[in-house]
Amino acid sequence: MTDSRQFVPELVAVARRNADGRTTLHAPSPGLWRDMPSSGSLVRGGESIGALEILGVLHRLRAPAGAVGLVAADAGGVTRRPVDHGTQLLTLEAVDSQVGGVAAGGSGAGAAAAEGALLYVAPSSGRFYRRPSPDKPAFVEVGQVLTRGQTIGVLEVMKTFTRITYDDARLPSPAKVMEILAGDQADLGSGEPILRVEPASE
């Protein structure tokens, strides 16, 4: 799966599964790692986990097939980091069955809704982008407070890009982003969850 906004080469991170149930992702090559996912976001196999700049050439970096988990606080707020071959990039915390269902692209959304979770869902099918362009920050991060009309991301449908906004009247405003359930460049179906929110105080 390529970023249709910009043709760039791609690399796949190396996964190692630990006895404690966590998965670590490692650099497949030396370079400058950038645009890493934020702590608490959900990463699934095939999704972008940033970019690796190698000798001035930007490579899209993806999670390997089968990898899934919530990003632990590894990066410490660093936005760009030089790495060697095999350097640990991310730790993915094991997810429970509810989030795991979402990660598998199945009925997790229904399970979450049944538990009373407040979910912002994709208004239509398409490829979801968390950033306006590969070198820009994400529209939304975990912990951010959203108000009605605020941009959440971009949805690509047949090469047409449309900004999607926080406009679901069933959800509170202001609202705090508790979890990002859709990864950058994830292919979503209509109604699949993108964010989990909770009411935020004025």
PLY file of the C-alpha trace (Angstrom):
ply
format ascii 1.0
element vertex 202
property float x
property float y
property float z
element edge 201
property int vertex1
property int vertex2
end_header
0.00 0.00 0.00
1.58 3.30 -1.04
0.99 6.90 -0.06
-0.83 8.26 -3.08
0.01 11.83 -2.09
3.69 11.20 -2.73
5.50 8.28 -4.31
8.14 7.10 -1.87
9.97 3.79 -1.38
8.86 1.65 1.53
10.50 -0.46 4.22
9.02 -2.84 6.78
10.11 -2.83 10.42
11.28 -6.03 12.10
9.05 -7.39 14.90
10.16 -9.32 17.97
7.65 -10.81 20.38
8.52 -10.78 24.07
7.54 -13.22 26.80
5.52 -10.49 28.56
3.14 -10.27 25.60
4.57 -7.05 24.22
5.98 -6.66 20.72
8.99 -4.52 19.86
9.54 -3.07 16.39
13.09 -2.54 15.13
14.71 -0.52 12.35
15.37 -2.49 9.14
18.19 -0.13 8.16
20.26 2.77 9.55
18.76 6.20 9.01
16.87 9.11 10.56
13.49 8.01 11.90
10.74 10.64 11.89
6.96 11.06 12.08
6.65 8.26 14.63
3.18 7.39 16.00
2.12 8.98 19.28
1.93 7.13 22.59
-1.37 5.33 23.04
-2.17 5.06 19.33
-3.09 1.69 17.86
-0.63 0.16 15.39
-1.60 -2.71 13.08
0.35 -4.70 10.54
0.84 -2.84 7.27
0.21 0.60 8.75
2.68 3.47 8.65
4.89 3.99 11.72
6.67 7.00 10.30
9.46 7.45 7.80
13.12 6.49 7.65
15.44 8.93 5.90
18.40 7.08 4.38
21.13 9.12 2.66
18.66 11.90 2.01
15.94 9.61 0.61
12.69 9.32 2.56
11.33 5.78 2.93
7.84 5.09 4.28
8.18 2.72 7.25
5.43 0.19 7.95
4.63 -2.23 10.74
5.10 -5.88 9.71
2.16 -8.18 9.09
0.74 -9.62 12.30
1.95 -6.80 14.52
-0.72 -5.15 16.65
-0.70 -3.15 19.85
-0.84 0.22 21.55
2.29 2.36 21.36
4.07 2.58 24.71
5.80 5.83 25.73
9.19 4.99 24.21
10.11 8.04 22.19
10.04 10.54 25.05
8.74 13.37 22.88
11.56 13.12 20.32
10.33 13.91 16.80
13.39 12.72 14.89
15.90 10.11 15.96
18.97 8.59 14.30
18.82 4.78 14.35
21.04 1.86 13.38
20.02 -1.45 11.86
18.10 -3.32 14.57
17.55 -0.29 16.83
14.32 -0.65 18.81
11.78 1.86 17.54
8.54 1.08 19.37
7.11 -1.13 22.06
3.56 -2.29 21.36
1.52 -3.13 24.43
-0.79 -6.12 24.06
-4.39 -5.08 23.45
-7.49 -6.56 25.05
-10.08 -8.46 23.05
-12.21 -5.36 22.52
-9.46 -3.32 20.89
-8.06 -6.44 19.27
-11.34 -6.90 17.45
-11.00 -3.41 16.05
-7.41 -4.13 15.10
-8.50 -7.15 13.15
-10.97 -4.98 11.27
-13.89 -6.97 12.57
-16.61 -6.49 15.15
-14.57 -4.62 17.74
-16.47 -1.41 17.06
-19.73 -3.08 17.94
-18.24 -4.50 21.12
-16.91 -1.10 22.12
-20.25 0.57 21.42
-22.04 -2.08 23.46
-19.86 -1.16 26.42
-20.91 2.47 26.10
-17.70 3.78 24.51
-18.00 7.08 22.65
-16.59 6.44 19.18
-16.06 8.77 16.26
-16.42 6.58 13.16
-15.52 6.91 9.50
-18.33 8.67 7.60
-17.53 6.60 4.49
-15.05 4.02 3.30
-11.61 5.16 2.16
-7.98 5.49 3.15
-7.52 7.49 6.33
-4.63 9.90 6.79
-3.80 11.33 10.20
-1.59 14.05 8.69
-2.22 16.69 5.99
1.06 15.60 4.33
3.87 13.17 5.25
6.06 15.91 6.78
3.32 17.60 8.84
2.14 16.81 12.40
-1.01 14.77 12.96
-4.34 16.58 13.14
-5.21 14.86 16.43
-3.22 13.29 19.26
-4.21 11.30 22.36
-5.09 13.70 25.17
-6.14 16.51 22.85
-9.46 18.28 23.41
-11.74 18.46 20.38
-14.57 20.86 19.66
-17.29 20.66 17.05
-16.00 21.24 13.52
-12.34 20.50 14.27
-10.44 18.53 11.61
-9.67 14.92 12.58
-8.01 13.66 9.42
-8.23 13.23 5.68
-10.16 10.50 3.89
-9.13 9.49 0.37
-11.82 8.06 -1.88
-10.90 7.38 -5.52
-7.98 9.84 -5.43
-10.17 12.57 -3.94
-9.07 13.86 -0.53
-11.67 15.17 1.91
-11.06 16.53 5.38
-13.26 14.91 7.99
-14.30 16.91 11.01
-15.57 16.26 14.51
-19.22 16.87 13.71
-21.15 13.88 15.11
-24.03 15.35 17.12
-24.18 12.16 19.21
-20.74 12.85 20.66
-19.88 15.44 23.32
-18.21 18.77 22.60
-15.69 19.54 23.96
-14.34 15.99 24.06
-10.99 14.55 25.08
-9.30 12.04 22.76
-8.68 8.89 24.81
-7.56 6.54 22.04
-6.75 6.67 18.34
-8.15 3.48 16.83
-7.29 4.02 13.16
-3.69 4.09 12.03
-2.22 6.47 9.49
-3.04 5.34 5.93
-5.40 2.63 7.19
-8.10 1.45 4.79
-11.40 1.93 6.59
-14.94 0.86 5.93
-17.87 3.13 6.61
-18.64 3.09 10.33
-15.23 1.80 11.45
-13.96 3.60 14.56
-11.32 6.31 14.30
-11.30 7.83 17.79
-12.54 7.01 21.26
-13.45 10.12 23.21
-14.81 11.16 26.59
-16.52 14.38 27.65
-14.08 17.15 28.53
-14.76 19.95 30.97
-15.25 23.41 29.56
0 1
1 2
2 3
3 4
4 5
5 6
6 7
7 8
8 9
9 10
10 11
11 12
12 13
13 14
14 15
15 16
16 17
17 18
18 19
19 20
20 21
21 22
22 23
23 24
24 25
25 26
26 27
27 28
28 29
29 30
30 31
31 32
32 33
33 34
34 35
35 36
36 37
37 38
38 39
39 40
40 41
41 42
42 43
43 44
44 45
45 46
46 47
47 48
48 49
49 50
50 51
51 52
52 53
53 54
54 55
55 56
56 57
57 58
58 59
59 60
60 61
61 62
62 63
63 64
64 65
65 66
66 67
67 68
68 69
69 70
70 71
71 72
72 73
73 74
74 75
75 76
76 77
77 78
78 79
79 80
80 81
81 82
82 83
83 84
84 85
85 86
86 87
87 88
88 89
89 90
90 91
91 92
92 93
93 94
94 95
95 96
96 97
97 98
98 99
99 100
100 101
101 102
102 103
103 104
104 105
105 106
106 107
107 108
108 109
109 110
110 111
111 112
112 113
113 114
114 115
115 116
116 117
117 118
118 119
119 120
120 121
121 122
122 123
123 124
124 125
125 126
126 127
127 128
128 129
129 130
130 131
131 132
132 133
133 134
134 135
135 136
136 137
137 138
138 139
139 140
140 141
141 142
142 143
143 144
144 145
145 146
146 147
147 148
148 149
149 150
150 151
151 152
152 153
153 154
154 155
155 156
156 157
157 158
158 159
159 160
160 161
161 162
162 163
163 164
164 165
165 166
166 167
167 168
168 169
169 170
170 171
171 172
172 173
173 174
174 175
175 176
176 177
177 178
178 179
179 180
180 181
181 182
182 183
183 184
184 185
185 186
186 187
187 188
188 189
189 190
190 191
191 192
192 193
193 194
194 195
195 196
196 197
197 198
198 199
199 200
200 201
